[in-house]
Amino acid sequence: MANESGSDLPSWRLTFSYPPRKLTALWPQTWQRFGHTIVVSGGALPRGGRTTIFFQGNGDPLRPYSCTFNGTACTPG
């Protein structure tokens, strides 16, 4: 993810849906699961800065969907 907002972010929040699989790990940020919704929280992200999130789950590899970054739609990469 990249901060393309034009200003520094003191914190950020990523949400996405993941099919009914058991998410076994997500790093290096803090995360919570609410049913099919995963919420990831991070600290400061400077203007133009990037962060990468890694996750692992059981079952066949599937792509997350319904992704938002600070409330704006995004595309998982």
N, CA, C and O atoms as a printed pandas DataFrame, in Angstrom:
     atom_number atom_name residue_name chain_id  residue_number  x_coord  y_coord  z_coord
0              1         N          MET        A               1    0.833   -1.154    0.000
1              2        CA          MET        A               1    0.000    0.000    0.000
2              3         C          MET        A               1    0.884    1.225    0.000
3              4         O          MET        A               1    1.974    1.240    0.573
4              5         N          ALA        A               2    0.386    2.244   -0.655
5              6        CA          ALA        A               2    1.129    3.504   -0.712
6              7         C          ALA        A               2    0.244    4.636   -0.197
7              8         O          ALA        A               2   -0.961    4.655   -0.445
8              9         N          ASN        A               3    0.843    5.565    0.512
9             10        CA          ASN        A               3    0.129    6.750    0.969
10            11         C          ASN        A               3    0.176    7.768   -0.156
11            12         O          ASN        A               3    1.171    8.469   -0.336
12            13         N          GLU        A               4   -0.903    7.841   -0.904
13            14        CA          GLU        A               4   -1.002    8.799   -2.019
14            15         C          GLU        A               4   -1.936    9.950   -1.658
15            16         O          GLU        A               4   -2.454   10.625   -2.547
16            17         N          SER        A               5   -2.157   10.181   -0.362
17            18        CA          SER        A               5   -3.108   11.190    0.092
18            19         C          SER        A               5   -2.589   12.620   -0.039
19            20         O          SER        A               5   -3.370   13.570    0.014
20            21         N          GLY        A               6   -1.289   12.776   -0.206
21            22        CA          GLY        A               6   -0.719   14.119   -0.279
22            23         C          GLY        A               6   -0.303   14.679    1.063
23            24         O          GLY        A               6    0.225   15.789    1.125
24            25         N          SER        A               7   -0.528   13.934    2.155
25            26        CA          SER        A               7   -0.092   14.384    3.479
26            27         C          SER        A               7    0.317   13.174    4.310
27            28         O          SER        A               7   -0.056   12.038    4.016
28            29         N          ASP        A               8    1.091   13.447    5.353
29            30        CA          ASP        A               8    1.504   12.375    6.260
30            31         C          ASP        A               8    0.275   11.833    6.989
31            32         O          ASP        A               8   -0.629   12.593    7.333
32            33         N          LEU        A               9    0.241   10.539    7.222
33            34        CA          LEU        A               9   -0.842    9.924    7.984
34            35         C          LEU        A               9   -0.315    9.549    9.369
35            36         O          LEU        A               9    0.693    8.849    9.467
36            37         N          PRO        A              10   -0.969    9.996   10.438
37            38        CA          PRO        A              10   -0.518    9.622   11.773
38            39         C          PRO        A              10   -0.792    8.143   12.066
39            40         O          PRO        A              10   -0.108    7.528   12.883
40            41         N          SER        A              11   -1.795    7.585   11.393
41            42        CA          SER        A              11   -2.120    6.167   11.502
42            43         C          SER        A              11   -2.953    5.791   10.284
43            44         O          SER        A              11   -3.414    6.662    9.545
44            45         N          TRP        A              12   -3.141    4.512   10.081
45            46        CA          TRP        A              12   -3.937    4.054    8.940
46            47         C          TRP        A              12   -4.687    2.789    9.306
47            48         O          TRP        A              12   -4.374    2.117   10.289
48            49         N          ARG        A              13   -5.701    2.475    8.478
49            50        CA          ARG        A              13   -6.533    1.294    8.706
50            51         C          ARG        A              13   -6.870    0.662    7.356
51            52         O          ARG        A              13   -7.374    1.325    6.449
52            53         N          LEU        A              14   -6.587   -0.606    7.248
53            54        CA          LEU        A              14   -6.902   -1.392    6.052
54            55         C          LEU        A              14   -7.968   -2.403    6.439
55            56         O          LEU        A              14   -7.836   -3.085    7.455
56            57         N          THR        A              15   -9.019   -2.505    5.644
57            58        CA          THR        A              15  -10.007   -3.560    5.847
58            59         C          THR        A              15  -10.141   -4.336    4.547
59            60         O          THR        A              15  -10.038   -3.770    3.458
60            61         N          PHE        A              16  -10.370   -5.619    4.670
61            62        CA          PHE        A              16  -10.657   -6.438    3.499
62            63         C          PHE        A              16  -11.440   -7.664    3.932
63            64         O          PHE        A              16  -11.428   -8.051    5.100
64            65         N          SER        A              17  -12.109   -8.256    2.982
65            66        CA          SER        A              17  -12.853   -9.485    3.241
66            67         C          SER        A              17  -12.027  -10.651    2.746
67            68         O          SER        A              17  -11.308  -10.563    1.750
68            69         N          TYR        A              18  -12.155  -11.742    3.473
69            70        CA          TYR        A              18  -11.429  -12.943    3.101
70            71         C          TYR        A              18  -12.405  -14.105    3.182
71            72         O          TYR        A              18  -13.141  -14.216    4.163
72            73         N          PRO        A              19  -12.430  -14.970    2.180
73            74        CA          PRO        A              19  -13.379  -16.085    2.175
74            75         C          PRO        A              19  -13.297  -16.898    3.469
75            76         O          PRO        A              19  -12.336  -16.783    4.230
76            77         N          PRO        A              20  -14.308  -17.710    3.699
77            78        CA          PRO        A              20  -14.349  -18.456    4.961
78            79         C          PRO        A              20  -13.209  -19.459    5.095
79            80         O          PRO        A              20  -13.394  -20.664    4.921
80            81         N          ARG        A              21  -12.091  -18.964    5.390
81            82        CA          ARG        A              21  -10.892  -19.761    5.632
82            83         C          ARG        A              21  -10.313  -19.280    6.954
83            84         O          ARG        A              21  -10.613  -18.173    7.401
84            85         N          LYS        A              22   -9.519  -20.075    7.555
85            86        CA          LYS        A              22   -8.889  -19.654    8.803
86            87         C          LYS        A              22   -7.620  -18.883    8.483
87            88         O          LYS        A              22   -6.674  -19.434    7.920
88            89         N          LEU        A              23   -7.602  -17.626    8.839
89            90        CA          LEU        A              23   -6.410  -16.804    8.699
90            91         C          LEU        A              23   -5.493  -17.172    9.849
91            92         O          LEU        A              23   -5.849  -16.995   11.014
92            93         N          THR        A              24   -4.313  -17.684    9.529
93            94        CA          THR        A              24   -3.427  -18.180   10.583
94            95         C          THR        A              24   -2.374  -17.174   11.010
95            96         O          THR        A              24   -1.854  -17.265   12.122
96            97         N          ALA        A              25   -2.049  -16.218   10.155
97            98        CA          ALA        A              25   -1.025  -15.233   10.514
98            99         C          ALA        A              25   -1.152  -14.012    9.613
99           100         O          ALA        A              25   -1.547  -14.121    8.453
100          101         N          LEU        A              26   -0.814  -12.857   10.158
101          102        CA          LEU        A              26   -0.722  -11.610    9.400
102          103         C          LEU        A              26    0.366  -10.798   10.073
103          104         O          LEU        A              26    0.370  -10.652   11.295
104          105         N          TRP        A              27    1.280  -10.274    9.292
105          106        CA          TRP        A              27    2.395   -9.531    9.870
106          107         C          TRP        A              27    2.833   -8.426    8.940
107          108         O          TRP        A              27    2.523   -8.513    7.752
108          109         N          PRO        A              28    3.517   -7.408    9.375
109          110        CA          PRO        A              28    4.002   -7.109   10.720
110          111         C          PRO        A              28    3.044   -6.231   11.521
111          112         O          PRO        A              28    3.421   -5.779   12.602
112          113         N          GLN        A              29    1.819   -5.965   11.046
113          114        CA          GLN        A              29    0.900   -5.065   11.739
114          115         C          GLN        A              29   -0.063   -5.814   12.671
115          116         O          GLN        A              29   -0.133   -7.043   12.679
116          117         N          THR        A              30   -0.801   -5.018   13.456
117          118        CA          THR        A              30   -1.840   -5.532   14.340
118          119         C          THR        A              30   -3.102   -5.777   13.521
119          120         O          THR        A              30   -3.431   -4.984   12.639
120          121         N          TRP        A              31   -3.809   -6.864   13.802
121          122        CA          TRP        A              31   -5.026   -7.157   13.048
122          123         C          TRP        A              31   -6.080   -7.810   13.921
123          124         O          TRP        A              31   -5.784   -8.370   14.976
124          125         N          GLN        A              32   -7.348   -7.722   13.444
125          126        CA          GLN        A              32   -8.486   -8.354   14.099
126          127         C          GLN        A              32   -9.375   -8.942   13.017
127          128         O          GLN        A              32   -9.392   -8.459   11.885
128          129         N          ARG        A              33  -10.114   -9.988   13.370
129          130        CA          ARG        A              33  -11.049  -10.600   12.429
130          131         C          ARG        A              33  -12.452  -10.475   12.991
131          132         O          ARG        A              33  -12.695  -10.770   14.161
132          133         N          PHE        A              34  -13.379  -10.033   12.142
133          134        CA          PHE        A              34  -14.788   -9.924   12.473
134          135         C          PHE        A              34  -15.565  -10.672   11.394
135          136         O          PHE        A              34  -15.961  -10.085   10.388
136          137         N          GLY        A              35  -15.780  -11.954   11.604
137          138        CA          GLY        A              35  -16.418  -12.769   10.567
138          139         C          GLY        A              35  -15.517  -12.858    9.353
139          140         O          GLY        A              35  -14.392  -13.350    9.444
140          141         N          HIS        A              36  -16.001  -12.387    8.224
141          142        CA          HIS        A              36  -15.214  -12.402    6.981
142          143         C          HIS        A              36  -14.334  -11.164    6.833
143          144         O          HIS        A              36  -13.509  -11.101    5.921
144          145         N          THR        A              37  -14.496  -10.181    7.716
145          146        CA          THR        A              37  -13.763   -8.917    7.593
146          147         C          THR        A              37  -12.504   -8.931    8.445
147          148         O          THR        A              37  -12.534   -9.269    9.628
148          149         N          ILE        A              38  -11.397   -8.555    7.814
149          150        CA          ILE        A              38  -10.108   -8.415    8.489
150          151         C          ILE        A              38   -9.812   -6.922    8.598
151          152         O          ILE        A              38   -9.926   -6.192    7.614
152          153         N          VAL        A              39   -9.435   -6.471    9.784
153          154        CA          VAL        A              39   -9.087   -5.074   10.021
154          155         C          VAL        A              39   -7.631   -5.024   10.463
155          156         O          VAL        A              39   -7.248   -5.644   11.455
156          157         N          VAL        A              40   -6.825   -4.276    9.712
157          158        CA          VAL        A              40   -5.395   -4.143    9.991
158          159         C          VAL        A              40   -5.126   -2.690   10.350
159          160         O          VAL        A              40   -5.572   -1.784    9.646
160          161         N          SER        A              41   -4.401   -2.459   11.438
161          162        CA          SER        A              41   -4.091   -1.099   11.884
162          163         C          SER        A              41   -2.591   -0.880   11.862
163          164         O          SER        A              41   -1.811   -1.767   12.210
164          165         N          GLY        A              42   -2.203    0.310   11.447
165          166        CA          GLY        A              42   -0.782    0.636   11.405
166          167         C          GLY        A              42   -0.529    2.037   11.927
167          168         O          GLY        A              42   -1.449    2.838   12.088
168          169         N          GLY        A              43    0.726    2.309   12.185
169          170        CA          GLY        A              43    1.147    3.606   12.701
170          171         C          GLY        A              43    1.360    4.625   11.597
171          172         O          GLY        A              43    0.739    4.555   10.536
172          173         N          ALA        A              44    2.232    5.558   11.861
173          174        CA          ALA        A              44    2.479    6.661   10.930
174          175         C          ALA        A              44    2.946    6.153    9.565
175          176         O          ALA        A              44    3.720    5.201    9.460
176          177         N          LEU        A              45    2.449    6.821    8.528
177          178        CA          LEU        A              45    2.859    6.520    7.157
178          179         C          LEU        A              45    3.056    7.851    6.447
179          180         O          LEU        A              45    2.082    8.546    6.160
180          181         N          PRO        A              46    4.312    8.220    6.158
181          182        CA          PRO        A              46    4.570    9.523    5.555
182          183         C          PRO        A              46    3.998    9.626    4.136
183          184         O          PRO        A              46    3.751    8.619    3.471
184          185         N          ARG        A              47    3.797   10.854    3.700
185          186        CA          ARG        A              47    3.336   11.112    2.336
186          187         C          ARG        A              47    4.259   10.393    1.354
187          188         O          ARG        A              47    5.477   10.560    1.413
188          189         N          GLY        A              48    3.688    9.597    0.457
189          190        CA          GLY        A              48    4.474    8.837   -0.513
190          191         C          GLY        A              48    5.066    7.556    0.061
191          192         O          GLY        A              48    5.694    6.787   -0.667
192          193         N          GLY        A              49    4.874    7.315    1.362
193          194        CA          GLY        A              49    5.413    6.113    1.991
194          195         C          GLY        A              49    4.626    4.870    1.607
195          196         O          GLY        A              49    3.487    4.957    1.148
196          197         N          ARG        A              50    5.244    3.723    1.799
197          198        CA          ARG        A              50    4.617    2.438    1.472
198          199         C          ARG        A              50    4.720    1.496    2.654
199          200         O          ARG        A              50    5.618    1.609    3.488
200          201         N          THR        A              51    3.786    0.568    2.708
201          202        CA          THR        A              51    3.850   -0.514    3.677
202          203         C          THR        A              51    3.369   -1.790    2.995
203          204         O          THR        A              51    2.568   -1.739    2.063
204          205         N          THR        A              52    3.851   -2.907    3.454
205          206        CA          THR        A              52    3.477   -4.205    2.901
206          207         C          THR        A              52    2.926   -5.068    4.019
207          208         O          THR        A              52    3.460   -5.092    5.128
208          209         N          ILE        A              53    1.865   -5.768    3.715
209          210        CA          ILE        A              53    1.250   -6.677    4.679
210          211         C          ILE        A              53    1.327   -8.078    4.111
211          212         O          ILE        A              53    1.033   -8.304    2.937
212          213         N          PHE        A              54    1.718   -9.001    4.939
213          214        CA          PHE        A              54    1.795  -10.411    4.556
214          215         C          PHE        A              54    0.780  -11.181    5.380
215          216         O          PHE        A              54    0.586  -10.885    6.559
216          217         N          PHE        A              55    0.132  -12.164    4.776
217          218        CA          PHE        A              55   -0.755  -13.005    5.552
218          219         C          PHE        A              55   -0.717  -14.428    5.034
219          220         O          PHE        A              55   -0.304  -14.705    3.908
220          221         N          GLN        A              56   -1.166  -15.318    5.905
221          222        CA          GLN        A              56   -1.139  -16.749    5.608
222          223         C          GLN        A              56   -2.445  -17.351    6.107
223          224         O          GLN        A              56   -2.935  -16.986    7.175
224          225         N          GLY        A              57   -3.006  -18.273    5.332
225          226        CA          GLY        A              57   -4.241  -18.924    5.744
226          227         C          GLY        A              57   -4.231  -20.388    5.365
227          228         O          GLY        A              57   -3.366  -20.846    4.619
228          229         N          ASN        A              58   -5.193  -21.111    5.884
229          230        CA          ASN        A              58   -5.351  -22.525    5.550
230          231         C          ASN        A              58   -6.146  -22.671    4.263
231          232         O          ASN        A              58   -6.955  -21.806    3.925
232          233         N          GLY        A              59   -5.918  -23.761    3.548
233          234        CA          GLY        A              59   -6.690  -24.041    2.342
234          235         C          GLY        A              59   -6.037  -23.497    1.095
235          236         O          GLY        A              59   -4.881  -23.072    1.109
236          237         N          ASP        A              60   -6.807  -23.518    0.004
237          238        CA          ASP        A              60   -6.309  -23.020   -1.277
238          239         C          ASP        A              60   -6.049  -21.524   -1.189
239          240         O          ASP        A              60   -6.780  -20.807   -0.505
240          241         N          PRO        A              61   -5.005  -21.039   -1.881
241          242        CA          PRO        A              61   -4.735  -19.597   -1.859
242          243         C          PRO        A              61   -5.849  -18.840   -2.582
243          244         O          PRO        A              61   -6.194  -19.161   -3.720
244          245         N          LEU        A              62   -6.397  -17.848   -1.919
245          246        CA          LEU        A              62   -7.454  -17.018   -2.473
246          247         C          LEU        A              62   -7.110  -15.551   -2.267
247          248         O          LEU        A              62   -6.405  -15.194   -1.324
248          249         N          ARG        A              63   -7.608  -14.718   -3.146
249          250        CA          ARG        A              63   -7.325  -13.288   -3.097
250          251         C          ARG        A              63   -8.344  -12.574   -2.201
251          252         O          ARG        A              63   -9.538  -12.861   -2.285
252          253         N          PRO        A              64   -7.892  -11.647   -1.342
253          254        CA          PRO        A              64   -8.827  -10.846   -0.551
254          255         C          PRO        A              64   -9.707   -9.995   -1.473
255          256         O          PRO        A              64   -9.353   -9.754   -2.627
256          257         N          TYR        A              65  -10.855   -9.542   -0.958
257          258        CA          TYR        A              65  -11.748   -8.689   -1.745
258          259         C          TYR        A              65  -12.354   -7.620   -0.844
259          260         O          TYR        A              65  -12.186   -7.664    0.374
260          261         N          SER        A              66  -13.056   -6.663   -1.436
261          262        CA          SER        A              66  -13.683   -5.540   -0.713
262          263         C          SER        A              66  -12.664   -4.806    0.159
263          264         O          SER        A              66  -12.878   -4.616    1.356
264          265         N          CYS        A              67  -11.582   -4.406   -0.444
265          266        CA          CYS        A              67  -10.471   -3.756    0.255
266          267         C          CYS        A              67  -10.700   -2.247    0.356
267          268         O          CYS        A              67  -11.079   -1.599   -0.620
268          269         N          THR        A              68  -10.462   -1.693    1.563
269          270        CA          THR        A              68  -10.446   -0.235    1.735
270          271         C          THR        A              68   -9.217    0.156    2.555
271          272         O          THR        A              68   -8.797   -0.571    3.455
272          273         N          PHE        A              69   -8.659    1.302    2.231
273          274        CA          PHE        A              69   -7.529    1.873    2.960
274          275         C          PHE        A              69   -7.973    3.231    3.450
275          276         O          PHE        A              69   -8.196    4.137    2.647
276          277         N          ASN        A              70   -8.107    3.389    4.769
277          278        CA          ASN        A              70   -8.636    4.612    5.375
278          279         C          ASN        A              70   -9.965    5.018    4.738
279          280         O          ASN        A              70  -10.222    6.202    4.521
280          281         N          GLY        A              71  -10.812    4.018    4.439
281          282        CA          GLY        A              71  -12.144    4.265    3.907
282          283         C          GLY        A              71  -12.234    4.403    2.402
283          284         O          GLY        A              71  -13.337    4.513    1.866
284          285         N          THR        A              72  -11.105    4.401    1.702
285          286        CA          THR        A              72  -11.090    4.524    0.248
286          287         C          THR        A              72  -10.830    3.157   -0.373
287          288         O          THR        A              72   -9.945    2.426    0.072
288          289         N          ALA        A              73  -11.598    2.817   -1.396
289          290        CA          ALA        A              73  -11.440    1.518   -2.056
290          291         C          ALA        A              73  -10.015    1.338   -2.553
291          292         O          ALA        A              73   -9.386    2.280   -3.035
292          293         N          CYS        A              74   -9.514    0.110   -2.427
293          294        CA          CYS        A              74   -8.182   -0.215   -2.910
294          295         C          CYS        A              74   -8.199   -1.598   -3.538
295          296         O          CYS        A              74   -9.167   -2.344   -3.387
296          297         N          THR        A              75   -7.133   -1.937   -4.239
297          298        CA          THR        A              75   -7.026   -3.230   -4.891
298          299         C          THR        A              75   -5.881   -4.012   -4.265
299          300         O          THR        A              75   -4.743   -3.543   -4.270
300          301         N          PRO        A              76   -6.161   -5.199   -3.724
301          302        CA          PRO        A              76   -5.062   -6.016   -3.167
302          303         C          PRO        A              76   -4.053   -6.356   -4.263
303          304         O          PRO        A              76   -4.429   -6.639   -5.401
304          305         N          GLY        A              77   -2.797   -6.325   -3.913
305          306        CA          GLY        A              77   -1.756   -6.614   -4.905
306          307         C          GLY        A              77   -1.069   -7.905   -4.682
307          308         O          GLY        A              77   -0.173   -8.267   -5.445
